[in-house]
Structures are given as C-alpha cells and as structure tokens.
Amino acid sequence: MFTDSSPVFATMIHNSTLDKSESLLDLGADIGADVVEELIRYIYTGKLEDIEEIADRVIVVAHKYQFPELKRICEAALIKQVRTDNAFSMYSLAVEVDAQNLRKRVFDLMKE
C-alpha cells in the first residue's frame, strides 16, 4: 500500500531494514508522535486532519521519505501561513525541503 507512495519506504521494507526482533520500522527519534499519527493516517486513508498546525514538521518527513502528494499538501498549508514575522523560517524550510512554491510565496511577500 504505502510502498507505492514512497520509494524510500519500499526500499526500507524490501531490503529488510526492519528490526527483525521487534518488527519495527525506525523512522528516527526526531519525529514526534503527532507527525507519526498523521503520516500513518495519510498512508492508510490518504487523508489528513489538522495539518495546518504541524505542516512544517510533516513536510520534512514527506520530503525525507518521498511522499510527493503529502509534501504538496503541506506546502499548500504552509503557503497560507507565510507572514512577515515568519518569512525567514519559512524560507529556510522551503530551501531545506525544496519547496519551490513556498519559496516563491516568501519572495512575493518580501516584494510587497
């Protein structure tokens, strides 16, 4: 199911990077429970809830694990949140995850 959505997950599973003793997939300690919950919801249902509040963290995961549609959804949510007081952090995030539309929105705001 999700292996079709993410080539990174597919590789991790097919190359047996699962911890065989516990049958766990290690996503890293830096991913919060709320992000994991949304990722699992997205993988199994294709839907998200309250993404606006955590879009800045979910987009990093979406980029890292190559979920292009999830990344697009997060980017759209973040574009709506760009303000003068967060423009620098939004730009840094856009560069980190190669979010071209978010980067453009920050530049447009700076031009205004």
Phi and psi in degrees as GROMACS dihedral restraints (atoms count N, CA, C in turn):
[ dihedral_restraints ]
;  ai    aj    ak    al  type     phi  dphi    fc
    3     4     5     6     1   -73.6    20    10
    4     5     6     7     1   -18.0    20    10
    6     7     8     9     1   -65.5    20    10
    7     8     9    10     1   -25.7    20    10
    9    10    11    12     1   -73.6    20    10
   10    11    12    13     1   -27.2    20    10
   12    13    14    15     1   -82.7    20    10
   13    14    15    16     1   -31.0    20    10
   15    16    17    18     1  -131.7    20    10
   16    17    18    19     1   110.9    20    10
   18    19    20    21     1   -64.0    20    10
   19    20    21    22     1   -27.1    20    10
   21    22    23    24     1   -67.6    20    10
   22    23    24    25     1   -47.5    20    10
   24    25    26    27     1   -61.3    20    10
   25    26    27    28     1   -42.5    20    10
   27    28    29    30     1   -57.7    20    10
   28    29    30    31     1   -45.3    20    10
   30    31    32    33     1   -64.6    20    10
   31    32    33    34     1   -43.1    20    10
   33    34    35    36     1   -60.2    20    10
   34    35    36    37     1   -42.3    20    10
   36    37    38    39     1   -74.6    20    10
   37    38    39    40     1   -45.2    20    10
   39    40    41    42     1   -71.4    20    10
   40    41    42    43     1   -23.2    20    10
   42    43    44    45     1   -97.9    20    10
   43    44    45    46     1    14.1    20    10
   45    46    47    48     1    56.5    20    10
   46    47    48    49     1    48.3    20    10
   48    49    50    51     1   -87.5    20    10
   49    50    51    52     1     6.0    20    10
   51    52    53    54     1   -72.7    20    10
   52    53    54    55     1   144.7    20    10
   54    55    56    57     1   -71.4    20    10
   55    56    57    58     1   106.9    20    10
   57    58    59    60     1   -63.6    20    10
   58    59    60    61     1   -30.2    20    10
   60    61    62    63     1   -73.3    20    10
   61    62    63    64     1   -26.6    20    10
   63    64    65    66     1  -119.7    20    10
   64    65    66    67     1    -6.6    20    10
   66    67    68    69     1    55.7    20    10
   67    68    69    70     1    45.0    20    10
   69    70    71    72     1  -113.0    20    10
   70    71    72    73     1   148.6    20    10
   72    73    74    75     1  -106.5    20    10
   73    74    75    76     1   115.3    20    10
   75    76    77    78     1   -83.1    20    10
   76    77    78    79     1   111.2    20    10
   78    79    80    81     1   -93.9    20    10
   79    80    81    82     1    -5.6    20    10
   81    82    83    84     1   104.8    20    10
   82    83    84    85     1   149.7    20    10
   84    85    86    87     1   -74.7    20    10
   85    86    87    88     1   -17.7    20    10
   87    88    89    90     1   -81.2    20    10
   88    89    90    91     1    -5.1    20    10
   90    91    92    93     1   -91.2    20    10
   91    92    93    94     1   120.6    20    10
   93    94    95    96     1   -74.0    20    10
   94    95    96    97     1   161.5    20    10
   96    97    98    99     1   -60.4    20    10
   97    98    99   100     1   -37.5    20    10
   99   100   101   102     1   -65.9    20    10
  100   101   102   103     1   -35.6    20    10
  102   103   104   105     1   -70.4    20    10
  103   104   105   106     1   -43.2    20    10
  105   106   107   108     1   -61.0    20    10
  106   107   108   109     1   -41.9    20    10
  108   109   110   111     1   -59.8    20    10
  109   110   111   112     1   -44.9    20    10
  111   112   113   114     1   -67.9    20    10
  112   113   114   115     1   -37.2    20    10
  114   115   116   117     1   -62.8    20    10
  115   116   117   118     1   -45.6    20    10
  117   118   119   120     1   -64.1    20    10
  118   119   120   121     1   -43.1    20    10
  120   121   122   123     1   -58.2    20    10
  121   122   123   124     1   -45.4    20    10
  123   124   125   126     1   -64.2    20    10
  124   125   126   127     1   -44.5    20    10
  126   127   128   129     1   -59.8    20    10
  127   128   129   130     1   -43.9    20    10
  129   130   131   132     1   -87.8    20    10
  130   131   132   133     1   -26.8    20    10
  132   133   134   135     1  -120.5    20    10
  133   134   135   136     1   -18.6    20    10
  135   136   137   138     1    77.2    20    10
  136   137   138   139     1     9.7    20    10
  138   139   140   141     1  -120.7    20    10
  139   140   141   142     1   161.2    20    10
  141   142   143   144     1  -132.6    20    10
  142   143   144   145     1   156.1    20    10
  144   145   146   147     1  -126.8    20    10
  145   146   147   148     1   134.8    20    10
  147   148   149   150     1    50.3    20    10
  148   149   150   151     1    42.5    20    10
  150   151   152   153     1   -66.9    20    10
  151   152   153   154     1   -25.2    20    10
  153   154   155   156     1   -55.8    20    10
  154   155   156   157     1   -37.5    20    10
  156   157   158   159     1   -72.8    20    10
  157   158   159   160     1   -27.5    20    10
  159   160   161   162     1  -124.6    20    10
  160   161   162   163     1    13.4    20    10
  162   163   164   165     1   -57.3    20    10
  163   164   165   166     1   -33.1    20    10
  165   166   167   168     1   -66.1    20    10
  166   167   168   169     1   -28.7    20    10
  168   169   170   171     1   -91.0    20    10
  169   170   171   172     1   -35.9    20    10
  171   172   173   174     1   -66.7    20    10
  172   173   174   175     1   -36.3    20    10
  174   175   176   177     1   -63.9    20    10
  175   176   177   178     1   -32.2    20    10
  177   178   179   180     1   -65.1    20    10
  178   179   180   181     1   -43.3    20    10
  180   181   182   183     1   -66.8    20    10
  181   182   183   184     1   -43.2    20    10
  183   184   185   186     1   -60.8    20    10
  184   185   186   187     1   -39.1    20    10
  186   187   188   189     1   -69.1    20    10
  187   188   189   190     1   -47.3    20    10
  189   190   191   192     1   -60.8    20    10
  190   191   192   193     1   -42.3    20    10
  192   193   194   195     1  -100.0    20    10
  193   194   195   196     1     9.5    20    10
  195   196   197   198     1    56.7    20    10
  196   197   198   199     1    60.5    20    10
  198   199   200   201     1  -106.5    20    10
  199   200   201   202     1    85.9    20    10
  201   202   203   204     1   -60.9    20    10
  202   203   204   205     1   -39.3    20    10
  204   205   206   207     1   -70.8    20    10
  205   206   207   208     1   -39.8    20    10
  207   208   209   210     1   -62.4    20    10
  208   209   210   211     1   -41.5    20    10
  210   211   212   213     1   -62.3    20    10
  211   212   213   214     1   -42.3    20    10
  213   214   215   216     1   -63.0    20    10
  214   215   216   217     1   -42.2    20    10
  216   217   218   219     1   -63.3    20    10
  217   218   219   220     1   -45.1    20    10
  219   220   221   222     1   -63.7    20    10
  220   221   222   223     1   -42.6    20    10
  222   223   224   225     1   -60.9    20    10
  223   224   225   226     1   -42.6    20    10
  225   226   227   228     1   -61.5    20    10
  226   227   228   229     1   -40.5    20    10
  228   229   230   231     1   -65.7    20    10
  229   230   231   232     1   -40.0    20    10
  231   232   233   234     1   -70.0    20    10
  232   233   234   235     1   -36.3    20    10
  234   235   236   237     1   -57.3    20    10
  235   236   237   238     1   -38.1    20    10
  237   238   239   240     1   -68.7    20    10
  238   239   240   241     1   -17.8    20    10
  240   241   242   243     1   -98.8    20    10
  241   242   243   244     1    -2.9    20    10
  243   244   245   246     1   -68.3    20    10
  244   245   246   247     1   127.1    20    10
  246   247   248   249     1  -138.2    20    10
  247   248   249   250     1   169.7    20    10
  249   250   251   252     1   -62.7    20    10
  250   251   252   253     1   -33.8    20    10
  252   253   254   255     1   -77.9    20    10
  253   254   255   256     1   -11.6    20    10
  255   256   257   258     1  -123.7    20    10
  256   257   258   259     1     9.2    20    10
  258   259   260   261     1   -58.8    20    10
  259   260   261   262     1   -42.0    20    10
  261   262   263   264     1   -65.4    20    10
  262   263   264   265     1   -45.4    20    10
  264   265   266   267     1   -67.6    20    10
  265   266   267   268     1   -36.0    20    10
  267   268   269   270     1   -65.9    20    10
  268   269   270   271     1   -39.1    20    10
  270   271   272   273     1   -64.8    20    10
  271   272   273   274     1   -44.3    20    10
  273   274   275   276     1   -59.6    20    10
  274   275   276   277     1   -42.7    20    10
  276   277   278   279     1   -64.0    20    10
  277   278   279   280     1   -43.3    20    10
  279   280   281   282     1   -59.5    20    10
  280   281   282   283     1   -40.0    20    10
  282   283   284   285     1   -68.2    20    10
  283   284   285   286     1   -44.0    20    10
  285   286   287   288     1   -58.1    20    10
  286   287   288   289     1   -41.0    20    10
  288   289   290   291     1  -107.7    20    10
  289   290   291   292     1    11.3    20    10
  291   292   293   294     1    52.9    20    10
  292   293   294   295     1    53.4    20    10
  294   295   296   297     1  -100.0    20    10
  295   296   297   298     1    91.4    20    10
  297   298   299   300     1   -63.0    20    10
  298   299   300   301     1   -41.0    20    10
  300   301   302   303     1   -67.9    20    10
  301   302   303   304     1   -37.5    20    10
  303   304   305   306     1   -66.7    20    10
  304   305   306   307     1   -43.0    20    10
  306   307   308   309     1   -59.7    20    10
  307   308   309   310     1   -43.1    20    10
  309   310   311   312     1   -63.2    20    10
  310   311   312   313     1   -41.4    20    10
  312   313   314   315     1   -62.5    20    10
  313   314   315   316     1   -40.1    20    10
  315   316   317   318     1   -64.2    20    10
  316   317   318   319     1   -44.2    20    10
  318   319   320   321     1   -61.7    20    10
  319   320   321   322     1   -41.9    20    10
  321   322   323   324     1   -60.9    20    10
  322   323   324   325     1   -41.2    20    10
  324   325   326   327     1   -63.2    20    10
  325   326   327   328     1   -42.1    20    10
  327   328   329   330     1   -64.0    20    10
  328   329   330   331     1   -34.1    20    10
  330   331   332   333     1   -66.8    20    10
  331   332   333   334     1   -34.2    20    10
